[in-house]
Amino acid sequence: MDWGQVLTIIFGIAGFMSIFMFLINKRIDDLRDDMNKRFEKLEKEVDRRFSSLEEDIREIRHLLYKVLGVESKKGD
């Protein structure tokens, strides 16, 4: 085997590996983007639920103040 064949094999393997790594990195970036979109959507849903829960707790607190005859705090 002469040097031309050896270099051809080395460059072929290097080219194959570079294409393979490019595709793997692209797939990882796509996966990262997808996960970021899912987490943003989930974060909005959790924020919405916490806001609803805070409103419910505030309403329950005001009802308890009325039932127990206690004056509510100024901030509520």
PDB file of N, CA, C and O in Angstrom:
ATOM      1  N   MET A   1       0.847  -1.160   0.000  1.00  0.00           N
ATOM      2  CA  MET A   1       0.000   0.000   0.000  1.00  0.00           C
ATOM      3  C   MET A   1       0.901   1.234   0.000  1.00  0.00           C
ATOM      4  O   MET A   1       1.797   1.357   0.835  1.00  0.00           O
ATOM      5  N   ASP A   2       0.660   2.130  -0.927  1.00  0.00           N
ATOM      6  CA  ASP A   2       1.497   3.334  -0.984  1.00  0.00           C
ATOM      7  C   ASP A   2       0.863   4.483  -0.193  1.00  0.00           C
ATOM      8  O   ASP A   2      -0.240   4.361   0.338  1.00  0.00           O
ATOM      9  N   TRP A   3       1.586   5.588  -0.132  1.00  0.00           N
ATOM     10  CA  TRP A   3       1.160   6.718   0.689  1.00  0.00           C
ATOM     11  C   TRP A   3      -0.140   7.342   0.172  1.00  0.00           C
ATOM     12  O   TRP A   3      -0.911   7.882   0.966  1.00  0.00           O
ATOM     13  N   GLY A   4      -0.391   7.284  -1.083  1.00  0.00           N
ATOM     14  CA  GLY A   4      -1.619   7.846  -1.645  1.00  0.00           C
ATOM     15  C   GLY A   4      -2.849   7.135  -1.128  1.00  0.00           C
ATOM     16  O   GLY A   4      -3.852   7.766  -0.793  1.00  0.00           O
ATOM     17  N   GLN A   5      -2.768   5.815  -1.063  1.00  0.00           N
ATOM     18  CA  GLN A   5      -3.898   5.040  -0.547  1.00  0.00           C
ATOM     19  C   GLN A   5      -4.101   5.273   0.949  1.00  0.00           C
ATOM     20  O   GLN A   5      -5.236   5.373   1.416  1.00  0.00           O
ATOM     21  N   VAL A   6      -3.011   5.357   1.693  1.00  0.00           N
ATOM     22  CA  VAL A   6      -3.088   5.597   3.132  1.00  0.00           C
ATOM     23  C   VAL A   6      -3.737   6.956   3.402  1.00  0.00           C
ATOM     24  O   VAL A   6      -4.629   7.066   4.243  1.00  0.00           O
ATOM     25  N   LEU A   7      -3.284   7.992   2.681  1.00  0.00           N
ATOM     26  CA  LEU A   7      -3.861   9.325   2.868  1.00  0.00           C
ATOM     27  C   LEU A   7      -5.331   9.359   2.459  1.00  0.00           C
ATOM     28  O   LEU A   7      -6.140  10.029   3.102  1.00  0.00           O
ATOM     29  N   THR A   8      -5.679   8.640   1.394  1.00  0.00           N
ATOM     30  CA  THR A   8      -7.075   8.575   0.963  1.00  0.00           C
ATOM     31  C   THR A   8      -7.945   7.937   2.047  1.00  0.00           C
ATOM     32  O   THR A   8      -9.044   8.418   2.321  1.00  0.00           O
ATOM     33  N   ILE A   9      -7.467   6.873   2.653  1.00  0.00           N
ATOM     34  CA  ILE A   9      -8.219   6.213   3.725  1.00  0.00           C
ATOM     35  C   ILE A   9      -8.348   7.135   4.932  1.00  0.00           C
ATOM     36  O   ILE A   9      -9.430   7.249   5.509  1.00  0.00           O
ATOM     37  N   ILE A  10      -7.261   7.793   5.320  1.00  0.00           N
ATOM     38  CA  ILE A  10      -7.281   8.698   6.477  1.00  0.00           C
ATOM     39  C   ILE A  10      -8.242   9.859   6.233  1.00  0.00           C
ATOM     40  O   ILE A  10      -9.056  10.182   7.097  1.00  0.00           O
ATOM     41  N   PHE A  11      -8.150  10.493   5.051  1.00  0.00           N
ATOM     42  CA  PHE A  11      -9.039  11.615   4.745  1.00  0.00           C
ATOM     43  C   PHE A  11     -10.493  11.156   4.612  1.00  0.00           C
ATOM     44  O   PHE A  11     -11.408  11.896   4.971  1.00  0.00           O
ATOM     45  N   GLY A  12     -10.707   9.968   4.111  1.00  0.00           N
ATOM     46  CA  GLY A  12     -12.063   9.433   4.014  1.00  0.00           C
ATOM     47  C   GLY A  12     -12.679   9.227   5.387  1.00  0.00           C
ATOM     48  O   GLY A  12     -13.830   9.592   5.627  1.00  0.00           O
ATOM     49  N   ILE A  13     -11.900   8.638   6.283  1.00  0.00           N
ATOM     50  CA  ILE A  13     -12.388   8.422   7.649  1.00  0.00           C
ATOM     51  C   ILE A  13     -12.622   9.761   8.350  1.00  0.00           C
ATOM     52  O   ILE A  13     -13.628   9.933   9.038  1.00  0.00           O
ATOM     53  N   ALA A  14     -11.699  10.705   8.176  1.00  0.00           N
ATOM     54  CA  ALA A  14     -11.855  12.027   8.798  1.00  0.00           C
ATOM     55  C   ALA A  14     -13.093  12.738   8.247  1.00  0.00           C
ATOM     56  O   ALA A  14     -13.832  13.371   9.002  1.00  0.00           O
ATOM     57  N   GLY A  15     -13.317  12.637   6.949  1.00  0.00           N
ATOM     58  CA  GLY A  15     -14.506  13.252   6.346  1.00  0.00           C
ATOM     59  C   GLY A  15     -15.787  12.621   6.867  1.00  0.00           C
ATOM     60  O   GLY A  15     -16.741  13.319   7.210  1.00  0.00           O
ATOM     61  N   PHE A  16     -15.799  11.297   6.923  1.00  0.00           N
ATOM     62  CA  PHE A  16     -16.965  10.594   7.454  1.00  0.00           C
ATOM     63  C   PHE A  16     -17.244  10.999   8.889  1.00  0.00           C
ATOM     64  O   PHE A  16     -18.396  11.248   9.246  1.00  0.00           O
ATOM     65  N   MET A  17     -16.216  11.067   9.714  1.00  0.00           N
ATOM     66  CA  MET A  17     -16.392  11.424  11.118  1.00  0.00           C
ATOM     67  C   MET A  17     -16.855  12.871  11.273  1.00  0.00           C
ATOM     68  O   MET A  17     -17.672  13.167  12.144  1.00  0.00           O
ATOM     69  N   SER A  18     -16.340  13.776  10.437  1.00  0.00           N
ATOM     70  CA  SER A  18     -16.762  15.174  10.543  1.00  0.00           C
ATOM     71  C   SER A  18     -18.235  15.316  10.158  1.00  0.00           C
ATOM     72  O   SER A  18     -18.968  16.061  10.809  1.00  0.00           O
ATOM     73  N   ILE A  19     -18.676  14.623   9.124  1.00  0.00           N
ATOM     74  CA  ILE A  19     -20.096  14.659   8.744  1.00  0.00           C
ATOM     75  C   ILE A  19     -20.948  14.050   9.850  1.00  0.00           C
ATOM     76  O   ILE A  19     -21.996  14.593  10.199  1.00  0.00           O
ATOM     77  N   PHE A  20     -20.508  12.938  10.395  1.00  0.00           N
ATOM     78  CA  PHE A  20     -21.228  12.281  11.478  1.00  0.00           C
ATOM     79  C   PHE A  20     -21.357  13.205  12.688  1.00  0.00           C
ATOM     80  O   PHE A  20     -22.439  13.312  13.265  1.00  0.00           O
ATOM     81  N   MET A  21     -20.276  13.870  13.079  1.00  0.00           N
ATOM     82  CA  MET A  21     -20.307  14.767  14.233  1.00  0.00           C
ATOM     83  C   MET A  21     -21.201  15.977  13.957  1.00  0.00           C
ATOM     84  O   MET A  21     -21.901  16.446  14.854  1.00  0.00           O
ATOM     85  N   PHE A  22     -21.181  16.480  12.731  1.00  0.00           N
ATOM     86  CA  PHE A  22     -22.053  17.592  12.368  1.00  0.00           C
ATOM     87  C   PHE A  22     -23.525  17.199  12.546  1.00  0.00           C
ATOM     88  O   PHE A  22     -24.316  17.964  13.098  1.00  0.00           O
ATOM     89  N   LEU A  23     -23.879  16.011  12.077  1.00  0.00           N
ATOM     90  CA  LEU A  23     -25.260  15.556  12.196  1.00  0.00           C
ATOM     91  C   LEU A  23     -25.659  15.323  13.647  1.00  0.00           C
ATOM     92  O   LEU A  23     -26.787  15.625  14.037  1.00  0.00           O
ATOM     93  N   ILE A  24     -24.747  14.792  14.443  1.00  0.00           N
ATOM     94  CA  ILE A  24     -25.024  14.590  15.873  1.00  0.00           C
ATOM     95  C   ILE A  24     -25.222  15.939  16.559  1.00  0.00           C
ATOM     96  O   ILE A  24     -26.159  16.093  17.342  1.00  0.00           O
ATOM     97  N   ASN A  25     -24.364  16.915  16.283  1.00  0.00           N
ATOM     98  CA  ASN A  25     -24.500  18.240  16.895  1.00  0.00           C
ATOM     99  C   ASN A  25     -25.806  18.910  16.472  1.00  0.00           C
ATOM    100  O   ASN A  25     -26.457  19.573  17.280  1.00  0.00           O
ATOM    101  N   LYS A  26     -26.184  18.737  15.213  1.00  0.00           N
ATOM    102  CA  LYS A  26     -27.444  19.304  14.741  1.00  0.00           C
ATOM    103  C   LYS A  26     -28.608  18.666  15.475  1.00  0.00           C
ATOM    104  O   LYS A  26     -29.545  19.359  15.872  1.00  0.00           O
ATOM    105  N   ARG A  27     -28.562  17.378  15.657  1.00  0.00           N
ATOM    106  CA  ARG A  27     -29.634  16.674  16.364  1.00  0.00           C
ATOM    107  C   ARG A  27     -29.710  17.129  17.819  1.00  0.00           C
ATOM    108  O   ARG A  27     -30.805  17.307  18.352  1.00  0.00           O
ATOM    109  N   ILE A  28     -28.573  17.316  18.460  1.00  0.00           N
ATOM    110  CA  ILE A  28     -28.548  17.794  19.842  1.00  0.00           C
ATOM    111  C   ILE A  28     -29.131  19.200  19.927  1.00  0.00           C
ATOM    112  O   ILE A  28     -29.897  19.491  20.846  1.00  0.00           O
ATOM    113  N   ASP A  29     -28.785  20.079  18.986  1.00  0.00           N
ATOM    114  CA  ASP A  29     -29.343  21.431  18.971  1.00  0.00           C
ATOM    115  C   ASP A  29     -30.855  21.403  18.763  1.00  0.00           C
ATOM    116  O   ASP A  29     -31.583  22.146  19.421  1.00  0.00           O
ATOM    117  N   ASP A  30     -31.331  20.554  17.858  1.00  0.00           N
ATOM    118  CA  ASP A  30     -32.773  20.427  17.639  1.00  0.00           C
ATOM    119  C   ASP A  30     -33.477  19.932  18.899  1.00  0.00           C
ATOM    120  O   ASP A  30     -34.550  20.420  19.255  1.00  0.00           O
ATOM    121  N   LEU A  31     -32.868  18.970  19.563  1.00  0.00           N
ATOM    122  CA  LEU A  31     -33.442  18.437  20.797  1.00  0.00           C
ATOM    123  C   LEU A  31     -33.470  19.513  21.883  1.00  0.00           C
ATOM    124  O   LEU A  31     -34.455  19.630  22.613  1.00  0.00           O
ATOM    125  N   ARG A  32     -32.406  20.289  21.992  1.00  0.00           N
ATOM    126  CA  ARG A  32     -32.334  21.365  22.981  1.00  0.00           C
ATOM    127  C   ARG A  32     -33.419  22.411  22.713  1.00  0.00           C
ATOM    128  O   ARG A  32     -34.081  22.866  23.646  1.00  0.00           O
ATOM    129  N   ASP A  33     -33.606  22.795  21.448  1.00  0.00           N
ATOM    130  CA  ASP A  33     -34.652  23.756  21.102  1.00  0.00           C
ATOM    131  C   ASP A  33     -36.033  23.222  21.449  1.00  0.00           C
ATOM    132  O   ASP A  33     -36.874  23.946  21.983  1.00  0.00           O
ATOM    133  N   ASP A  34     -36.260  21.956  21.142  1.00  0.00           N
ATOM    134  CA  ASP A  34     -37.556  21.347  21.448  1.00  0.00           C
ATOM    135  C   ASP A  34     -37.812  21.324  22.953  1.00  0.00           C
ATOM    136  O   ASP A  34     -38.914  21.640  23.402  1.00  0.00           O
ATOM    137  N   MET A  35     -36.814  20.959  23.718  1.00  0.00           N
ATOM    138  CA  MET A  35     -36.980  20.911  25.171  1.00  0.00           C
ATOM    139  C   MET A  35     -37.210  22.314  25.742  1.00  0.00           C
ATOM    140  O   MET A  35     -38.013  22.478  26.660  1.00  0.00           O
ATOM    141  N   ASN A  36     -36.515  23.327  25.211  1.00  0.00           N
ATOM    142  CA  ASN A  36     -36.727  24.697  25.679  1.00  0.00           C
ATOM    143  C   ASN A  36     -38.166  25.143  25.414  1.00  0.00           C
ATOM    144  O   ASN A  36     -38.782  25.783  26.266  1.00  0.00           O
ATOM    145  N   LYS A  37     -38.703  24.809  24.242  1.00  0.00           N
ATOM    146  CA  LYS A  37     -40.089  25.159  23.931  1.00  0.00           C
ATOM    147  C   LYS A  37     -41.049  24.456  24.884  1.00  0.00           C
ATOM    148  O   LYS A  37     -42.010  25.063  25.358  1.00  0.00           O
ATOM    149  N   ARG A  38     -40.797  23.190  25.164  1.00  0.00           N
ATOM    150  CA  ARG A  38     -41.670  22.449  26.078  1.00  0.00           C
ATOM    151  C   ARG A  38     -41.616  23.017  27.489  1.00  0.00           C
ATOM    152  O   ARG A  38     -42.648  23.132  28.150  1.00  0.00           O
ATOM    153  N   PHE A  39     -40.406  23.377  27.962  1.00  0.00           N
ATOM    154  CA  PHE A  39     -40.282  23.932  29.306  1.00  0.00           C
ATOM    155  C   PHE A  39     -40.933  25.304  29.398  1.00  0.00           C
ATOM    156  O   PHE A  39     -41.523  25.631  30.428  1.00  0.00           O
ATOM    157  N   GLU A  40     -40.838  26.126  28.334  1.00  0.00           N
ATOM    158  CA  GLU A  40     -41.500  27.427  28.342  1.00  0.00           C
ATOM    159  C   GLU A  40     -43.008  27.251  28.429  1.00  0.00           C
ATOM    160  O   GLU A  40     -43.680  27.964  29.175  1.00  0.00           O
ATOM    161  N   LYS A  41     -43.538  26.305  27.671  1.00  0.00           N
ATOM    162  CA  LYS A  41     -44.969  26.028  27.701  1.00  0.00           C
ATOM    163  C   LYS A  41     -45.385  25.537  29.089  1.00  0.00           C
ATOM    164  O   LYS A  41     -46.408  25.968  29.620  1.00  0.00           O
ATOM    165  N   LEU A  42     -44.600  24.646  29.670  1.00  0.00           N
ATOM    166  CA  LEU A  42     -44.891  24.118  30.995  1.00  0.00           C
ATOM    167  C   LEU A  42     -44.796  25.217  32.051  1.00  0.00           C
ATOM    168  O   LEU A  42     -45.609  25.265  32.973  1.00  0.00           O
ATOM    169  N   GLU A  43     -43.810  26.094  31.917  1.00  0.00           N
ATOM    170  CA  GLU A  43     -43.633  27.179  32.871  1.00  0.00           C
ATOM    171  C   GLU A  43     -44.839  28.119  32.847  1.00  0.00           C
ATOM    172  O   GLU A  43     -45.297  28.564  33.899  1.00  0.00           O
ATOM    173  N   LYS A  44     -45.356  28.421  31.653  1.00  0.00           N
ATOM    174  CA  LYS A  44     -46.538  29.275  31.554  1.00  0.00           C
ATOM    175  C   LYS A  44     -47.742  28.612  32.211  1.00  0.00           C
ATOM    176  O   LYS A  44     -48.523  29.274  32.894  1.00  0.00           O
ATOM    177  N   GLU A  45     -47.893  27.317  32.007  1.00  0.00           N
ATOM    178  CA  GLU A  45     -49.012  26.586  32.612  1.00  0.00           C
ATOM    179  C   GLU A  45     -48.903  26.583  34.137  1.00  0.00           C
ATOM    180  O   GLU A  45     -49.901  26.777  34.830  1.00  0.00           O
ATOM    181  N   VAL A  46     -47.710  26.367  34.654  1.00  0.00           N
ATOM    182  CA  VAL A  46     -47.508  26.368  36.110  1.00  0.00           C
ATOM    183  C   VAL A  46     -47.777  27.761  36.680  1.00  0.00           C
ATOM    184  O   VAL A  46     -48.407  27.888  37.730  1.00  0.00           O
ATOM    185  N   ASP A  47     -47.303  28.808  35.992  1.00  0.00           N
ATOM    186  CA  ASP A  47     -47.566  30.182  36.445  1.00  0.00           C
ATOM    187  C   ASP A  47     -49.063  30.469  36.472  1.00  0.00           C
ATOM    188  O   ASP A  47     -49.564  31.093  37.406  1.00  0.00           O
ATOM    189  N   ARG A  48     -49.772  30.012  35.445  1.00  0.00           N
ATOM    190  CA  ARG A  48     -51.216  30.225  35.389  1.00  0.00           C
ATOM    191  C   ARG A  48     -51.916  29.510  36.546  1.00  0.00           C
ATOM    192  O   ARG A  48     -52.826  30.060  37.167  1.00  0.00           O
ATOM    193  N   ARG A  49     -51.483  28.285  36.828  1.00  0.00           N
ATOM    194  CA  ARG A  49     -52.096  27.530  37.924  1.00  0.00           C
ATOM    195  C   ARG A  49     -51.816  28.167  39.283  1.00  0.00           C
ATOM    196  O   ARG A  49     -52.699  28.216  40.138  1.00  0.00           O
ATOM    197  N   PHE A  50     -50.586  28.655  39.486  1.00  0.00           N
ATOM    198  CA  PHE A  50     -50.261  29.311  40.745  1.00  0.00           C
ATOM    199  C   PHE A  50     -51.058  30.599  40.910  1.00  0.00           C
ATOM    200  O   PHE A  50     -51.496  30.916  42.016  1.00  0.00           O
ATOM    201  N   SER A  51     -51.250  31.335  39.837  1.00  0.00           N
ATOM    202  CA  SER A  51     -52.056  32.555  39.915  1.00  0.00           C
ATOM    203  C   SER A  51     -53.489  32.220  40.307  1.00  0.00           C
ATOM    204  O   SER A  51     -54.089  32.899  41.139  1.00  0.00           O
ATOM    205  N   SER A  52     -54.028  31.175  39.704  1.00  0.00           N
ATOM    206  CA  SER A  52     -55.383  30.742  40.038  1.00  0.00           C
ATOM    207  C   SER A  52     -55.458  30.296  41.499  1.00  0.00           C
ATOM    208  O   SER A  52     -56.421  30.603  42.201  1.00  0.00           O
ATOM    209  N   LEU A  53     -54.445  29.577  41.942  1.00  0.00           N
ATOM    210  CA  LEU A  53     -54.413  29.109  43.328  1.00  0.00           C
ATOM    211  C   LEU A  53     -54.320  30.287  44.298  1.00  0.00           C
ATOM    212  O   LEU A  53     -54.987  30.283  45.333  1.00  0.00           O
ATOM    213  N   GLU A  54     -53.509  31.288  43.980  1.00  0.00           N
ATOM    214  CA  GLU A  54     -53.402  32.474  44.830  1.00  0.00           C
ATOM    215  C   GLU A  54     -54.738  33.194  44.929  1.00  0.00           C
ATOM    216  O   GLU A  54     -55.121  33.641  46.010  1.00  0.00           O
ATOM    217  N   GLU A  55     -55.453  33.311  43.815  1.00  0.00           N
ATOM    218  CA  GLU A  55     -56.766  33.959  43.837  1.00  0.00           C
ATOM    219  C   GLU A  55     -57.745  33.171  44.701  1.00  0.00           C
ATOM    220  O   GLU A  55     -58.516  33.758  45.459  1.00  0.00           O
ATOM    221  N   ASP A  56     -57.718  31.843  44.590  1.00  0.00           N
ATOM    222  CA  ASP A  56     -58.601  31.007  45.400  1.00  0.00           C
ATOM    223  C   ASP A  56     -58.291  31.150  46.884  1.00  0.00           C
ATOM    224  O   ASP A  56     -59.207  31.248  47.701  1.00  0.00           O
ATOM    225  N   ILE A  57     -57.026  31.161  47.235  1.00  0.00           N
ATOM    226  CA  ILE A  57     -56.629  31.309  48.642  1.00  0.00           C
ATOM    227  C   ILE A  57     -57.057  32.679  49.170  1.00  0.00           C
ATOM    228  O   ILE A  57     -57.532  32.792  50.300  1.00  0.00           O
ATOM    229  N   ARG A  58     -56.889  33.705  48.361  1.00  0.00           N
ATOM    230  CA  ARG A  58     -57.293  35.054  48.768  1.00  0.00           C
ATOM    231  C   ARG A  58     -58.811  35.114  49.016  1.00  0.00           C
ATOM    232  O   ARG A  58     -59.266  35.718  49.988  1.00  0.00           O
ATOM    233  N   GLU A  59     -59.583  34.480  48.126  1.00  0.00           N
ATOM    234  CA  GLU A  59     -61.041  34.452  48.279  1.00  0.00           C
ATOM    235  C   GLU A  59     -61.443  33.683  49.541  1.00  0.00           C
ATOM    236  O   GLU A  59     -62.328  34.116  50.279  1.00  0.00           O
ATOM    237  N   ILE A  60     -60.797  32.550  49.784  1.00  0.00           N
ATOM    238  CA  ILE A  60     -61.087  31.758  50.988  1.00  0.00           C
ATOM    239  C   ILE A  60     -60.744  32.552  52.246  1.00  0.00           C
ATOM    240  O   ILE A  60     -61.482  32.511  53.230  1.00  0.00           O
ATOM    241  N   ARG A  61     -59.641  33.262  52.214  1.00  0.00           N
ATOM    242  CA  ARG A  61     -59.231  34.061  53.372  1.00  0.00           C
ATOM    243  C   ARG A  61     -60.262  35.149  53.668  1.00  0.00           C
ATOM    244  O   ARG A  61     -60.614  35.378  54.825  1.00  0.00           O
ATOM    245  N   HIS A  62     -60.749  35.825  52.607  1.00  0.00           N
ATOM    246  CA  HIS A  62     -61.754  36.866  52.816  1.00  0.00           C
ATOM    247  C   HIS A  62     -63.055  36.276  53.366  1.00  0.00           C
ATOM    248  O   HIS A  62     -63.700  36.880  54.224  1.00  0.00           O
ATOM    249  N   LEU A  63     -63.438  35.094  52.871  1.00  0.00           N
ATOM    250  CA  LEU A  63     -64.643  34.448  53.396  1.00  0.00           C
ATOM    251  C   LEU A  63     -64.467  34.068  54.866  1.00  0.00           C
ATOM    252  O   LEU A  63     -65.392  34.225  55.663  1.00  0.00           O
ATOM    253  N   LEU A  64     -63.290  33.571  55.224  1.00  0.00           N
ATOM    254  CA  LEU A  64     -63.029  33.229  56.630  1.00  0.00           C
ATOM    255  C   LEU A  64     -63.052  34.472  57.506  1.00  0.00           C
ATOM    256  O   LEU A  64     -63.553  34.422  58.630  1.00  0.00           O
ATOM    257  N   TYR A  65     -62.517  35.589  57.014  1.00  0.00           N
ATOM    258  CA  TYR A  65     -62.565  36.835  57.773  1.00  0.00           C
ATOM    259  C   TYR A  65     -64.009  37.235  58.040  1.00  0.00           C
ATOM    260  O   TYR A  65     -64.347  37.682  59.136  1.00  0.00           O
ATOM    261  N   LYS A  66     -64.863  37.069  57.023  1.00  0.00           N
ATOM    262  CA  LYS A  66     -66.275  37.425  57.196  1.00  0.00           C
ATOM    263  C   LYS A  66     -66.961  36.494  58.192  1.00  0.00           C
ATOM    264  O   LYS A  66     -67.707  36.949  59.058  1.00  0.00           O
ATOM    265  N   VAL A  67     -66.709  35.190  58.068  1.00  0.00           N
ATOM    266  CA  VAL A  67     -67.353  34.215  58.945  1.00  0.00           C
ATOM    267  C   VAL A  67     -66.890  34.387  60.388  1.00  0.00           C
ATOM    268  O   VAL A  67     -67.709  34.333  61.306  1.00  0.00           O
ATOM    269  N   LEU A  68     -65.617  34.589  60.600  1.00  0.00           N
ATOM    270  CA  LEU A  68     -65.073  34.696  61.950  1.00  0.00           C
ATOM    271  C   LEU A  68     -65.239  36.099  62.537  1.00  0.00           C
ATOM    272  O   LEU A  68     -64.999  36.302  63.727  1.00  0.00           O
ATOM    273  N   GLY A  69     -65.644  37.057  61.722  1.00  0.00           N
ATOM    274  CA  GLY A  69     -65.850  38.412  62.217  1.00  0.00           C
ATOM    275  C   GLY A  69     -64.554  39.151  62.478  1.00  0.00           C
ATOM    276  O   GLY A  69     -64.519  40.074  63.292  1.00  0.00           O
ATOM    277  N   VAL A  70     -63.494  38.760  61.802  1.00  0.00           N
ATOM    278  CA  VAL A  70     -62.203  39.414  61.975  1.00  0.00           C
ATOM    279  C   VAL A  70     -62.028  40.401  60.833  1.00  0.00           C
ATOM    280  O   VAL A  70     -62.369  40.107  59.687  1.00  0.00           O
ATOM    281  N   GLU A  71     -61.491  41.582  61.155  1.00  0.00           N
ATOM    282  CA  GLU A  71     -61.258  42.553  60.089  1.00  0.00           C
ATOM    283  C   GLU A  71     -60.041  42.113  59.278  1.00  0.00           C
ATOM    284  O   GLU A  71     -59.036  41.665  59.829  1.00  0.00           O
ATOM    285  N   SER A  72     -60.156  42.251  57.971  1.00  0.00           N
ATOM    286  CA  SER A  72     -59.053  41.840  57.100  1.00  0.00           C
ATOM    287  C   SER A  72     -57.918  42.832  57.175  1.00  0.00           C
ATOM    288  O   SER A  72     -58.086  43.985  57.573  1.00  0.00           O
ATOM    289  N   LYS A  73     -56.757  42.347  56.778  1.00  0.00           N
ATOM    290  CA  LYS A  73     -55.584  43.211  56.774  1.00  0.00           C
ATOM    291  C   LYS A  73     -55.732  44.245  55.666  1.00  0.00           C
ATOM    292  O   LYS A  73     -56.510  44.057  54.731  1.00  0.00           O
ATOM    293  N   LYS A  74     -54.986  45.331  55.777  1.00  0.00           N
ATOM    294  CA  LYS A  74     -55.068  46.403  54.791  1.00  0.00           C
ATOM    295  C   LYS A  74     -54.606  45.967  53.423  1.00  0.00           C
ATOM    296  O   LYS A  74     -55.162  46.428  52.426  1.00  0.00           O
ATOM    297  N   GLY A  75     -53.595  45.081  53.324  1.00  0.00           N
ATOM    298  CA  GLY A  75     -53.024  44.646  52.054  1.00  0.00           C
ATOM    299  C   GLY A  75     -53.882  43.661  51.283  1.00  0.00           C
ATOM    300  O   GLY A  75     -53.637  43.450  50.095  1.00  0.00           O
ATOM    301  N   ASP A  76     -54.875  43.051  51.910  1.00  0.00           N
ATOM    302  CA  ASP A  76     -55.682  42.022  51.258  1.00  0.00           C
ATOM    303  C   ASP A  76     -56.884  42.602  50.572  1.00  0.00           C
ATOM    304  O   ASP A  76     -57.669  41.866  49.974  1.00  0.00           O
TER     305      ASP A  76
END
